[in-house]
């Protein structure tokens, strides 16, 4: 079995606001192995992007609590100060592809320079050599090297997304976080980008954390799936197990809401609204919307239960034979 490249243990990220403390990421734990893709799925506002920002430490000014353990190749990178993290980890070992490629690119700098910039800053590579490497990575992601001389507004949406992927790969990191990398693209371009990501993974052995609210799209890339709800991971398992037999009531509702081409099924929805992360419900955070709610769900936080080897569920239904 491949070695664990990133181990996240009890990671917390809370924000201070005028209304109170927002518990965006609350005691999240998982392991990511070398060459593995972990899809993190859940509805908007559940903390997926905050989890990504916590891992790569791109934090806003109103952080209230940032705690836990992040082991990268066995090194606890939470113990590094901000400057050490910037020099040793960010982009060199962990990089990120943000949701909107247009917002990730500087409109007044040529695309090739922006891709080459990490090599010049972190590795001290001469400009011409770095630009040559940037062109190589543009070719890798399916963009002609001549586009290195163009500005972002001269590229289509798909090309911009490919350029940002090249930017994330150029330092050869261990882990790339993909935060909704295809959300602003049409269906055909989405498929092309997903095929590109799968090809890069098979060629380089890189590890992905793929964040999305599109359950169907996650099946294209995922080896494992983590389901987030209200700042917590409520289910974690192999992708084949998740897509065929989800266990947590929230995960079951998510899968029941996905239309299928080859099966005639009645689509379901999740009643109610997502809870406040300032004042989350006591006990299980899903209990106000859960069809199987019990008295214990309303008062006590559920334990994490291993229902099968490698399949973890945070739910009272599976505790003590429930």
VONUGU-171098 format. One line per field, with one value per residue (C-alpha): x, y, z; residue number from 1. Coordinates in pm, 1 decimal. Layout:
VONUGU-171098
px = X;...
py = Y;...
pz = Z;...
k = NUM;...
end
This chain:
VONUGU-171098
px = 0.0;137.1;278.5;76.9;195.3;-37.9;-198.7;-454.8;-546.0;-810.7;-766.6;-968.2;-1017.1;-1255.6;-1327.0;-1406.9;-1706.2;-1934.4;-2207.2;-1977.8;-1716.4;-1770.9;-1655.4;-1573.9;-1347.6;-1402.1;-1171.9;-1124.5;-901.1;-800.0;-495.9;-389.8;-158.9;95.8;-70.4;-419.9;-713.6;-940.3;-1268.4;-1423.9;-1793.9;-2075.4;-2317.8;-2206.7;-2102.2;-1997.2;-1630.1;-1464.0;-1274.5;-1184.2;-1029.6;-821.1;-707.1;-618.2;-399.7;-208.3;-227.6;-382.3;-581.0;-783.7;-712.6;-1008.8;-881.4;-997.1;-857.2;-614.3;-511.6;-446.8;-175.5;-66.1;196.0;353.6;593.1;605.9;691.5;444.5;415.8;186.4;499.4;653.8;613.4;453.7;781.8;917.8;588.1;598.2;955.6;945.9;588.6;354.4;378.0;698.8;525.1;154.9;-7.1;-365.0;-585.4;-850.4;-1212.2;-1201.0;-892.7;-951.6;-909.3;-585.4;-411.9;-273.9;-433.6;-126.0;138.2;197.6;78.8;423.0;581.7;310.9;367.4;747.3;741.6;751.2;1070.2;1236.8;1124.9;1163.7;1445.0;1633.2;1612.7;1719.3;1427.9;1489.0;1533.5;1217.1;1017.7;1141.1;1019.1;683.9;638.6;712.1;434.6;193.2;253.0;193.9;-151.8;-244.9;-179.9;53.8;372.7;308.8;34.7;308.4;347.5;-20.5;-216.2;-492.4;-776.0;-652.3;-717.8;-1049.0;-1188.3;-1054.8;-710.3;-693.7;-782.6;-509.7;-259.0;-344.7;-302.0;41.6;123.3;27.5;239.5;557.6;728.6;651.0;461.8;356.7;-4.3;-226.5;-553.2;-820.4;-1087.7;-1383.4;-1144.3;-1419.8;-1717.1;-1714.4;-1664.1;-1902.3;-1961.8;-1726.5;-1442.4;-1509.9;-1463.4;-1140.2;-998.5;-1091.4;-923.5;-616.0;-603.6;-634.3;-356.9;-123.4;-195.7;-109.5;210.3;347.6;203.5;87.8;-176.7;-495.6;-743.9;-1043.9;-1302.8;-1644.7;-2017.8;-2078.1;-2103.4;-2124.1;-1812.0;-1616.5;-1656.8;-1434.0;-1123.0;-1176.5;-1003.5;-1154.1;-1443.3;-1486.8;-1832.0;-1833.4;-2131.4;-2131.1;-1752.9;-1709.2;-1627.7;-1924.1;-1819.2;-1486.8;-1437.8;-1315.1;-1494.3;-1648.3;-1793.6;-1929.9;-2098.9;-2265.1;-2337.5;-2318.1;-2389.4;-2442.2;-2799.4;-2664.0;-2444.7;-2741.6;-2951.0;-2668.9;-2647.0;-3026.6;-3030.0;-2799.8;-2982.4;-2871.9;-2885.0;-2923.7;-3161.4;-3512.2;-3522.3;-3714.5;-3487.7;-3483.8;-3393.2;-3257.1;-3524.2;-3449.1;-3147.2;-2777.3;-2713.2;-2538.5;-2167.3;-2180.9;-2440.8;-2446.7;-2715.5;-2623.4;-2542.5;-2532.0;-2529.0;-2746.4;-3020.7;-3270.3;-3278.1;-3225.5;-3507.0;-3362.6;-3314.9;-3315.4;-3316.2;-2941.5;-2876.7;-3022.0;-2800.3;-2473.2;-2210.7;-2189.5;-1868.7;-1671.5;-1745.2;-1549.3;-1839.4;-1606.5;-1227.1;-1142.0;-1505.3;-1568.2;-1905.4;-1988.1;-2341.9;-2529.2;-2703.0;-2381.7;-2263.2;-2294.0;-2469.9;-2730.0
py = 0.0;346.0;552.4;829.1;1159.9;1388.5;1310.5;1556.6;1513.4;1715.3;2020.1;2323.3;2659.3;2907.7;3263.8;3557.7;3762.8;4022.9;3761.0;3508.0;3244.3;3051.0;2689.0;2640.9;2337.5;2141.8;1851.4;1714.7;1408.3;1201.6;1045.3;1100.2;843.9;899.8;894.0;901.6;1132.6;1228.4;1394.3;1616.3;1662.9;1849.2;2134.9;2498.2;2645.0;2316.2;2418.9;2257.5;2566.3;2660.7;2314.5;2376.1;2714.9;2562.0;2295.5;2542.7;2814.6;3092.0;3239.9;3560.6;3814.7;3718.9;3374.8;3290.0;2934.8;2747.1;2421.4;2053.3;1848.1;1838.9;1575.0;1607.7;1318.4;1274.6;1641.0;1840.4;2151.0;2318.9;2384.2;2597.4;2972.9;3159.3;3246.8;2890.6;2755.3;2994.2;2898.6;2524.3;2408.2;2639.0;2570.9;2368.7;2072.0;2168.4;2382.8;2479.7;2540.3;2793.7;2796.9;3086.3;3083.1;3445.4;3558.5;3360.1;3533.1;3887.1;4064.7;4280.7;4003.4;3753.3;3398.9;3241.5;3473.9;3395.1;3021.4;3065.2;3301.0;3029.4;2886.9;3228.2;3309.9;2972.3;2811.9;3122.3;3000.8;3250.8;3414.1;3260.0;2911.5;2948.0;3069.2;2771.9;2540.8;2725.0;2655.3;2287.8;2275.5;2458.5;2184.6;1923.9;2064.3;2087.5;2456.3;2566.4;2723.4;3042.3;3127.1;3194.6;3536.5;3623.2;3797.4;3618.6;3801.9;3648.9;3294.3;3109.5;2984.9;2633.8;2763.1;2982.2;2681.9;2475.5;2757.6;2768.5;2389.7;2428.4;2695.5;2455.0;2172.5;2356.4;2313.6;1937.8;1937.2;1622.8;1737.6;1956.9;2089.2;2132.3;2370.0;2342.3;2354.6;2316.7;2498.3;2793.7;2582.2;2424.0;2047.7;1960.3;2167.7;2011.8;1666.5;1770.7;1917.4;1602.8;1381.5;1604.8;1573.2;1193.9;1178.9;1395.0;1178.6;855.9;1005.0;1180.5;991.7;1318.8;1325.1;1529.3;1674.7;1742.4;1974.3;1984.2;1999.5;1798.7;1436.0;1300.4;1490.1;1366.1;1007.2;1089.0;1141.8;1007.3;707.0;795.4;1021.3;1234.3;1382.7;1714.7;1853.1;2164.0;2172.7;1800.5;1490.9;1257.8;975.6;863.2;558.4;419.1;574.9;250.0;179.3;532.4;553.7;214.0;199.6;528.4;485.0;827.5;959.3;1283.8;1092.2;874.2;1183.7;1333.3;1023.2;1003.2;1356.6;1267.4;1180.5;868.7;779.0;402.6;367.0;494.5;636.1;902.1;1194.0;1298.1;1620.8;1709.5;1885.1;2195.0;2422.3;2389.5;2475.4;2785.5;2728.5;2989.9;2801.1;2446.7;2209.3;2009.6;1643.2;1535.6;1843.2;1669.8;1565.4;1848.1;1718.1;1345.6;1096.4;849.9;1089.8;939.1;1103.5;1047.1;1233.7;1552.9;1560.3;1372.4;1406.3;1079.5;875.7;786.4;420.6;194.5;3.1;-184.1;-183.5;168.8;288.5;547.0;699.9;957.6;849.7;699.8;450.9;247.6;290.7;-8.5;-213.7;58.3
pz = 0.0;-89.2;194.1;361.1;214.7;415.4;750.2;888.6;1255.4;1444.5;1221.3;1336.0;1167.3;1331.4;1218.6;1446.6;1328.8;1485.1;1523.5;1689.2;1616.7;1291.9;1325.9;957.1;1004.5;1325.8;1419.9;1068.4;1024.7;720.8;549.9;188.9;29.3;-245.7;-589.1;-436.6;-510.4;-222.0;-317.8;-50.8;-125.0;45.9;-2.3;-19.6;313.6;476.7;509.6;205.3;87.4;445.3;481.6;168.4;297.0;632.7;469.5;251.6;522.4;313.7;598.7;633.6;906.1;1124.4;1226.2;1579.0;1610.6;1387.8;1550.7;1491.3;1326.5;961.8;888.7;544.1;479.5;858.0;928.7;1138.8;921.1;1177.1;1383.0;1107.2;1133.7;843.0;673.0;700.9;567.8;271.1;181.0;250.9;189.5;-2.6;-376.5;-328.2;-158.9;-157.0;-426.2;-506.0;-809.5;-711.1;-818.9;-1067.1;-1291.8;-1398.5;-1037.4;-1001.2;-1292.3;-1293.1;-1593.1;-1665.0;-1667.8;-1944.5;-1874.8;-1918.9;-1664.6;-1408.2;-1450.4;-1430.6;-1131.6;-859.2;-1014.3;-1007.7;-652.6;-479.0;-681.6;-795.6;-1156.1;-1425.1;-1606.0;-1949.8;-1810.6;-1600.2;-1901.3;-2101.8;-1824.6;-1817.6;-2190.0;-2126.4;-1864.7;-2093.3;-2351.5;-2079.4;-2004.6;-2371.3;-2446.8;-2726.4;-2591.6;-2790.0;-2539.8;-2284.4;-2450.0;-2420.2;-2144.4;-1950.1;-2133.1;-2461.1;-2333.3;-2320.0;-1988.8;-2046.5;-2143.1;-1832.5;-1617.4;-1785.0;-1729.2;-1360.1;-1339.7;-1502.6;-1243.6;-961.9;-1107.9;-1203.4;-864.0;-871.4;-538.2;-352.4;-316.1;-535.4;-392.2;-660.6;-532.9;-773.7;-1073.0;-1335.3;-1180.0;-1423.8;-1737.3;-1984.4;-1977.8;-2266.1;-2119.6;-1778.3;-1927.6;-2098.9;-1775.8;-1578.5;-1840.9;-1820.5;-1439.6;-1460.1;-1719.4;-1506.8;-1201.2;-1384.1;-1532.3;-1222.0;-923.8;-770.0;-493.8;-529.5;-284.0;-507.8;-354.1;-517.1;-452.8;-771.1;-654.9;-1010.3;-1118.1;-816.0;-937.4;-1235.6;-1023.4;-672.4;-517.6;-178.9;-79.5;232.9;295.9;484.6;670.9;891.8;929.4;1002.0;798.8;851.9;616.8;469.4;248.8;-82.8;-380.4;-507.9;-164.8;-131.2;-471.2;-433.2;-60.0;135.0;505.0;665.1;618.3;470.1;223.4;129.2;57.7;-149.1;-366.6;-395.3;-538.0;-829.0;-1153.1;-1340.6;-1708.9;-1680.3;-1386.3;-1334.5;-983.9;-801.1;-715.1;-351.3;-172.9;169.1;375.7;581.2;553.0;643.0;1009.1;1136.1;1193.9;1469.2;1672.5;1532.4;1665.2;1976.3;1934.2;1570.5;1347.8;1088.6;1331.5;1243.9;884.1;941.8;868.3;1124.1;1416.1;1767.5;2110.1;2153.4;1826.9;1973.0;2281.1;2226.4;1955.1;1758.4;1759.0;1446.7;1371.5;1134.0;976.8;739.6;707.8;589.9;592.4;867.0;955.7;1222.0;1312.4;1607.0;1375.8;1359.5;1717.6;1951.6;1683.7;1623.7
k = 1;2;3;4;5;6;7;8;9;10;11;12;13;14;15;16;17;18;19;20;21;22;23;24;25;26;27;28;29;30;31;32;33;34;35;36;37;38;39;40;41;42;43;44;45;46;47;48;49;50;51;52;53;54;55;56;57;58;59;60;61;62;63;64;65;66;67;68;69;70;71;72;73;74;75;76;77;78;79;80;81;82;83;84;85;86;87;88;89;90;91;92;93;94;95;96;97;98;99;100;101;102;103;104;105;106;107;108;109;110;111;112;113;114;115;116;117;118;119;120;121;122;123;124;125;126;127;128;129;130;131;132;133;134;135;136;137;138;139;140;141;142;143;144;145;146;147;148;149;150;151;152;153;154;155;156;157;158;159;160;161;162;163;164;165;166;167;168;169;170;171;172;173;174;175;176;177;178;179;180;181;182;183;184;185;186;187;188;189;190;191;192;193;194;195;196;197;198;199;200;201;202;203;204;205;206;207;208;209;210;211;212;213;214;215;216;217;218;219;220;221;222;223;224;225;226;227;228;229;230;231;232;233;234;235;236;237;238;239;240;241;242;243;244;245;246;247;248;249;250;251;252;253;254;255;256;257;258;259;260;261;262;263;264;265;266;267;268;269;270;271;272;273;274;275;276;277;278;279;280;281;282;283;284;285;286;287;288;289;290;291;292;293;294;295;296;297;298;299;300;301;302;303;304;305;306;307;308;309;310;311;312;313;314;315;316;317;318;319;320;321;322
end
